[in-house]
């Protein structure tokens, strides 16, 4: 079993831009768009919170408490979601994080009180921040090692771009349509990006490590099964023998004195 090293294979590569092939550019673009959308969602909440509190007849002095509650719940959710990148796969979590962000961003529109608002924002922001490790991991394992720094910089540029778009959308939409309408801006583009991500491939490195993990798990289960047979099971090898440990040769016996 060979573990992919992440080094660029020159044979068969048709480099399109900056030493990257077409799929690697596509991967960087969809990761950049994901970062842009989740950053936009995060900043939309920050900029619309005063209007939301006013509509709920809650003093704006409570904004610090609400923001702290959202960030605390978001941290817990991210602790739960991040390990799933290793067990469910890079591609699946790459899509689930953006899907969760889109769903709960849309549900923010229907929040009728501060407790519902905190609940949907914990979920939306938790999935948003989980998009960052999911995106960086799949990009790291999908592009050549010599190009990762440049690609990382490109992907992370989506964060300030998202903040800029959120400010523009909030300024243009909220005065006319109210704070609820602006949350649709984060939902509709996310659907388009998720459709594009259906062409993303599971990285070869993850496939190999997943196979290694499954083989190790089967080996552990086999040892447990053998140990459950009784005291004599300790004499049984941990893996089956592919050939006898000794052989009897008539010629050797005949030559002995």
C-alpha positions, 0 to 999 in steps of 0.5 A: 500500500502506497501513501500519496505524498502530495508531491506533484506528478508531472506525467500526464498533468496539463497545467492551466494556471499557476502550475495547477491543473483544471481540477485543482483550480476548481477545488480552490474556487469552490473552497474560496466560495464556501469561505466567502459565503460563511463569512458573509453569513457571520457578518450579516448577523453582526450587522443586523443584530441591532435591528433584530433586537429592536424588532423583539423589543429588547434593549441593544445593551443585551447584544453582548450577552446574545453574542457571547451565548452564540459563540459559546454554543458555536464552539461546542458544536464545532468541537462535535463537528470537526472530528467528523471530517476524519470519519465521514470523509472530506467531501461529505463534510465539505458539503454538510458544513455549507448545507448546515449553514444555508439551512440555519441561515434560512431559519433565522428568518423565522426566529420570533424571539431571542431564544429561537434566534440564539438557537438558530445562530448557534447552529448556523455559525457552528456549521460556518466555522466548521467549513474552514477546517473542512475546506482547508483539509480537502484543499491541502490533500488535493493540490500539490505541496509546492502550491499549497501556500498560494492556494491557502491564501486564495481560499482564505481571501474569501473571508474578507470578501464575505465581510465586504459582501455582507456589509453591501447586502445589509446596507442595500436590503435592510432599509428597504425590506427589513432584516429578515430579507437579507438572510436570503442572500446567504441561502441562495448562493450556497445552493449553487455552490453545493451543486458545484461541489458534487464534482469534488473528489475524495482525496486519495490520501484520505482514501488510503488512511481510511483503508489503513484505519479499517484494516487496523480495526479489523485486526483489533477485532480479530485479536479480541475474538481470539482472546475470547476463546480462553487461556490457550488463545494467547498461543494463537498468532494474531494473524493467520499463517500463510505457510507452515512454520516447518516442513519435513524433508525425507532427504534430510532425514536419510542423510542424518546419522 
